[in-house]
């Protein structure tokens, strides 16, 4: 599942195959023209004009990507890897550059077909963005691989060869090593260590980098402004500090968790109704009423534990088990 959700589809889509999309725009200009162009794009511009939810991180990643021509964006599940890739593609859109976007979850696409589209992108001289690249190496059907082992073994080298032959900038996303140790076929992935080592790595930060980006994300999820404003002032809330001291929990537990992308996503989406109910209680409660603060801390702790244990595949498997 893509980590990026937009209110409207991205404009300028030219062609769309199964998991492969081409977006209109010019070919890449010479490097000495390209770098000033993309470095002129600001975090504020990405946040306000393009609805990029991790714009500061995107700007940092973009400098490596456009200067070195490759980038591997690495992080745990649901940490916002796809948002960085999306942000890089939006920089291309601002600069008037076309690009090719590949969704690695579409494992049923034949290797030859994907290689052909990679070759087309290279011939057009436009960047390639490959989300969930490490899904090429999933170890078994039980952890989310949709194709048989034989099909995977045939497919992977064709795709890697096509990417290795390309001369355009390529950005890929990959889960962290903890996730990889559980879900990936290490032997298969290790066959391509040399290829992967050609990609500079961008380890996605745990925390969002600014209050402006946190606020923008929450507002986009239609969290009421009164809640957004309170969250920005929580570190000065005497009641919360006194409560945390009373129950002997580190004061920064809630504040730190509420800066992490997965926790914010869960609160503002999956648990939105509960979260808003709790926050209303906290905002309107009296100084002597600890109930709402207790509910808030419990809810944030639950989401933080989910963040630590989260993998999308495990969550899907659990959902299927419940349904069945």
C-alpha positions as CSV (number, residue, x, y, z in Angstrom):
1,X,0.0,0.0,0.0
2,X,1.3,3.4,-0.9
3,X,2.2,5.7,2.0
4,X,1.1,8.7,0.0
5,X,-2.5,9.9,0.0
6,X,-3.6,13.0,-1.9
7,X,-7.0,14.7,-2.2
8,X,-6.6,14.7,-5.9
9,X,-4.6,12.6,-8.4
10,X,-1.3,14.0,-9.6
11,X,-1.7,16.0,-12.8
12,X,0.1,15.5,-16.1
13,X,0.0,11.7,-16.1
14,X,0.7,10.6,-19.6
15,X,0.6,6.8,-19.4
16,X,-0.3,4.3,-16.8
17,X,0.5,0.6,-16.8
18,X,0.0,-1.9,-14.0
19,X,2.1,-0.2,-11.3
20,X,4.1,2.0,-13.8
21,X,3.2,5.6,-14.5
22,X,4.8,8.2,-16.7
23,X,4.3,11.9,-16.0
24,X,4.7,14.6,-18.6
25,X,7.6,17.0,-18.6
26,X,10.9,17.8,-20.3
27,X,14.0,15.7,-20.3
28,X,16.6,16.3,-17.7
29,X,18.7,19.4,-18.4
30,X,22.5,19.3,-18.1
31,X,23.8,18.8,-14.6
32,X,25.1,22.4,-14.2
33,X,21.6,23.7,-15.1
34,X,19.7,21.0,-13.1
35,X,21.3,21.5,-9.7
36,X,20.5,25.2,-9.3
37,X,17.0,24.5,-10.6
38,X,16.1,21.8,-8.0
39,X,18.1,23.4,-5.2
40,X,15.8,26.4,-5.6
41,X,12.8,24.4,-4.5
42,X,12.1,25.1,-0.8
43,X,10.5,23.0,2.0
44,X,7.8,25.7,2.3
45,X,7.1,25.4,-1.4
46,X,6.8,21.6,-1.2
47,X,4.6,21.8,1.9
48,X,2.2,24.5,0.8
49,X,2.0,24.1,-2.9
50,X,2.5,20.3,-3.3
51,X,1.2,18.9,0.0
52,X,4.4,17.1,0.7
53,X,4.2,16.0,4.3
54,X,8.0,15.6,5.0
55,X,9.3,18.6,3.0
56,X,12.4,19.3,5.0
57,X,13.5,15.7,4.7
58,X,12.7,15.8,1.0
59,X,14.9,18.8,0.4
60,X,17.8,17.1,2.2
61,X,17.3,13.9,0.2
62,X,17.0,15.8,-3.1
63,X,20.5,17.3,-2.8
64,X,22.0,13.8,-2.8
65,X,19.7,12.4,-5.4
66,X,20.1,15.1,-8.0
67,X,23.8,15.6,-7.5
68,X,24.8,11.9,-7.3
69,X,22.1,10.5,-9.6
70,X,21.0,7.7,-7.2
71,X,19.4,7.4,-3.8
72,X,18.1,4.6,-1.5
73,X,15.6,5.9,1.0
74,X,15.6,3.6,4.0
75,X,13.4,3.4,7.1
76,X,11.0,1.3,9.1
77,X,7.4,0.5,7.8
78,X,5.1,3.5,7.5
79,X,7.9,6.0,8.4
80,X,7.3,8.1,5.3
81,X,9.7,6.7,2.7
82,X,7.0,7.0,0.0
83,X,6.4,10.6,0.9
84,X,10.1,11.4,0.3
85,X,9.9,9.7,-3.1
86,X,6.7,11.6,-3.8
87,X,8.4,14.8,-2.8
88,X,11.3,14.2,-5.1
89,X,8.8,13.7,-8.0
90,X,7.1,16.9,-7.1
91,X,10.4,18.7,-7.3
92,X,10.6,17.4,-10.9
93,X,7.1,18.7,-11.5
94,X,8.0,22.1,-10.2
95,X,11.1,22.1,-12.5
96,X,9.1,20.9,-15.5
97,X,10.9,17.6,-15.7
98,X,9.0,14.4,-16.6
99,X,9.5,11.2,-14.6
100,X,8.5,7.5,-14.3
101,X,7.0,6.2,-11.1
102,X,7.1,2.4,-10.3
103,X,5.1,0.8,-7.5
104,X,7.0,-2.3,-6.3
105,X,3.9,-3.9,-4.8
106,X,2.8,-4.9,-8.3
107,X,4.8,-8.1,-8.4
108,X,2.7,-9.6,-11.1
109,X,4.2,-7.3,-13.8
110,X,6.5,-9.4,-16.0
111,X,10.2,-8.6,-15.6
112,X,10.5,-8.0,-19.4
113,X,7.6,-5.4,-19.3
114,X,9.1,-3.5,-16.4
115,X,12.5,-3.6,-18.0
116,X,11.0,-2.2,-21.2
117,X,9.5,0.8,-19.3
118,X,12.7,1.4,-17.5
119,X,14.5,1.5,-20.9
120,X,11.8,4.0,-22.2
121,X,12.4,6.3,-19.2
122,X,16.1,6.1,-19.8
123,X,15.7,6.9,-23.5
124,X,13.5,9.9,-22.6
125,X,16.1,11.0,-20.1
126,X,13.7,11.3,-17.2
127,X,14.2,10.2,-13.5
128,X,12.9,6.9,-12.3
129,X,11.2,6.5,-8.9
130,X,10.8,2.9,-7.6
131,X,8.8,2.6,-4.5
132,X,9.0,-0.5,-2.3
133,X,11.9,-1.7,-4.3
134,X,12.8,-4.4,-1.7
135,X,9.5,-6.2,-2.5
136,X,11.6,-7.8,-5.3
137,X,13.2,-9.9,-2.6
138,X,10.2,-11.0,-0.4
139,X,11.0,-14.5,0.9
140,X,7.6,-16.3,0.6
141,X,3.9,-15.9,-0.1
142,X,3.2,-16.1,3.6
143,X,4.8,-12.7,4.1
144,X,3.2,-11.0,1.1
145,X,4.9,-12.2,-2.1
146,X,2.2,-12.5,-4.8
147,X,4.2,-14.6,-7.3
148,X,5.9,-18.0,-7.1
149,X,9.5,-18.6,-6.3
150,X,10.4,-19.6,-9.9
151,X,8.7,-16.5,-11.3
152,X,10.5,-14.3,-8.8
153,X,13.9,-15.8,-9.6
154,X,13.3,-15.1,-13.3
155,X,11.9,-11.6,-12.8
156,X,14.4,-10.0,-10.4
157,X,17.6,-10.2,-12.5
158,X,15.8,-8.8,-15.6
159,X,14.7,-5.7,-13.6
160,X,18.0,-5.2,-11.8
161,X,19.9,-5.4,-15.2
162,X,17.6,-2.8,-16.6
163,X,18.1,-0.4,-13.7
164,X,21.8,-1.1,-13.7
165,X,22.0,-0.2,-17.4
166,X,20.1,3.1,-17.0
167,X,22.0,6.3,-16.9
168,X,19.2,8.6,-15.5
169,X,18.7,9.4,-11.8
170,X,17.1,6.5,-9.9
171,X,15.6,6.7,-6.4
172,X,14.3,3.6,-4.6
173,X,12.8,3.0,-1.2
174,X,13.6,0.1,1.1
175,X,12.7,-1.0,4.6
176,X,15.2,-1.1,7.4
177,X,17.3,-4.1,8.2
178,X,15.0,-5.2,11.1
179,X,12.1,-5.6,8.7
180,X,14.3,-7.1,6.0
181,X,15.6,-9.8,8.4
182,X,12.1,-11.1,8.8
183,X,10.6,-10.7,5.4
184,X,13.3,-10.7,2.8
185,X,15.1,-13.6,1.1
186,X,18.6,-12.6,2.3
187,X,20.3,-15.0,-0.1
188,X,18.5,-13.5,-3.1
189,X,19.1,-9.9,-2.0
190,X,22.7,-10.6,-1.3
191,X,23.2,-11.5,-5.0
192,X,22.7,-7.8,-5.7
193,X,24.8,-6.3,-2.9
194,X,27.2,-4.7,-5.5
195,X,24.2,-3.0,-7.2
196,X,22.7,-1.7,-4.0
197,X,26.0,-0.4,-2.8
198,X,26.0,2.1,-5.7
199,X,23.1,3.9,-4.1
200,X,23.8,6.5,-1.4
201,X,21.5,5.9,1.5
202,X,19.2,8.4,3.1
203,X,18.0,7.1,6.5
204,X,14.7,8.7,7.1
205,X,14.6,10.6,10.5
206,X,12.3,9.4,13.2
207,X,10.9,12.8,13.9
208,X,9.2,15.3,11.5
209,X,11.6,18.2,11.1
210,X,9.3,21.2,11.9
211,X,6.2,22.2,13.7
212,X,4.9,23.7,10.4
213,X,5.1,20.3,8.7
214,X,3.3,18.6,11.6
215,X,0.6,21.2,11.6
216,X,0.2,20.9,7.8
217,X,-0.2,17.2,8.0
218,X,-2.8,17.4,10.8
219,X,-4.8,20.1,9.0
220,X,-4.7,18.0,5.8
221,X,-6.3,15.1,7.9
222,X,-9.0,17.6,8.9
223,X,-8.0,17.7,12.5
224,X,-9.7,20.8,14.1
225,X,-7.5,23.8,14.4
226,X,-8.0,24.1,18.1
227,X,-6.4,20.6,18.5
228,X,-3.6,21.5,16.2
229,X,-2.8,24.6,18.1
230,X,-2.9,22.9,21.4
231,X,-0.5,20.2,20.2
232,X,1.9,22.9,19.2
233,X,1.8,24.3,22.8
234,X,1.8,21.1,24.7
235,X,5.4,21.4,25.9
236,X,4.4,24.5,27.9
237,X,1.3,22.9,29.4
238,X,1.9,22.9,33.1
239,X,-0.9,20.3,33.7
240,X,0.7,17.8,31.4
241,X,4.1,18.2,33.0
242,X,2.7,17.8,36.5
243,X,0.7,14.8,35.5
244,X,3.7,13.1,33.9
245,X,5.8,13.7,37.0
246,X,3.0,12.4,39.2
247,X,2.7,9.1,37.3
248,X,6.5,8.9,36.9
249,X,6.6,8.8,33.1
250,X,9.3,10.8,31.3
251,X,7.8,14.1,30.3
252,X,9.0,13.9,26.7
253,X,7.3,10.5,26.1
254,X,4.1,12.1,24.7
255,X,5.9,15.1,23.1
256,X,8.4,12.9,21.2
257,X,5.8,10.4,20.1
258,X,3.7,13.2,18.6
259,X,6.5,14.2,16.4
260,X,6.8,10.8,14.7
261,X,5.1,10.3,11.4
262,X,3.7,6.8,12.0
263,X,2.2,7.9,15.4
264,X,0.6,11.0,13.9
265,X,-0.8,9.0,11.0
266,X,-2.4,6.5,13.3
267,X,-3.9,9.2,15.5
268,X,-5.2,11.4,12.7
269,X,-6.6,8.5,10.6
270,X,-7.1,5.1,12.2
271,X,-7.9,6.4,15.7
272,X,-9.1,9.8,14.7
273,X,-12.5,9.7,16.4
274,X,-11.0,8.5,19.6
275,X,-8.1,10.9,19.4
276,X,-10.3,14.0,18.9
277,X,-12.5,12.9,21.8
278,X,-9.6,12.6,24.1
279,X,-8.0,15.9,23.0
280,X,-11.3,17.7,23.5
281,X,-11.4,16.4,27.0
282,X,-7.8,17.5,27.7
283,X,-8.4,21.0,26.3
284,X,-11.5,21.6,28.3
285,X,-10.8,19.7,31.5
286,X,-10.1,21.4,34.8
287,X,-6.7,21.5,36.5
288,X,-7.9,18.8,39.0
289,X,-9.2,16.4,36.4
290,X,-6.5,13.9,35.4
291,X,-8.8,11.6,33.5
292,X,-8.4,13.1,30.0
293,X,-4.6,13.3,30.5
294,X,-4.5,9.7,31.5
295,X,-6.5,8.8,28.3
296,X,-4.2,10.9,26.2
297,X,-1.0,9.3,27.5
298,X,-2.5,5.8,27.2
299,X,-3.6,6.4,23.6
300,X,-0.2,7.9,22.6
301,X,1.6,5.0,24.3
302,X,-0.5,2.5,22.4
303,X,0.3,4.2,19.1
304,X,4.0,4.4,19.9
305,X,4.0,0.7,20.7
306,X,2.3,0.1,17.4
307,X,5.0,2.1,15.7
308,X,7.7,0.0,17.2
309,X,6.0,-3.2,16.2
310,X,4.4,-2.2,13.0
311,X,4.8,-3.9,9.6
312,X,2.1,-3.5,7.0
313,X,2.3,-7.2,6.1
314,X,1.8,-8.3,9.7
315,X,-1.2,-5.9,10.0
316,X,-2.7,-7.2,6.8
317,X,-2.2,-10.8,7.9
318,X,-3.9,-10.1,11.2
319,X,-6.8,-8.4,9.4
320,X,-7.2,-11.4,7.1
321,X,-7.1,-13.8,10.1
322,X,-9.8,-11.8,11.8
323,X,-12.0,-11.7,8.7
324,X,-11.6,-15.5,8.1
